[in-house]
């Protein structure tokens, strides 16, 4: 019983540290796009400088974050690239297949 309390405290501290570290590596804000059947989707605080492939149809990218992003016409961040500054949007019909948040 005495060993349980310190163990719980250590695990709780570790979880808090990992949560804090993870948020420091994420772009602040929200990314919004239109998916299949015109449904709006969003992603909050995505990871920075990682190429993410979209799993389904995606268009109309909107950058509601504090940092830039780049959308690509092909998966694996290939094809034509469109850079969106903070607060900017791509044309509503502009399809994309992958994205990088806060690229270097």
Helices and strands as residue ranges (DSSP letters): H 2-24, E 29-34, G 36-38, E 40-44, E 51-53, E 59-65, E 69-74, G 75-77, E 78-84, E 98-101
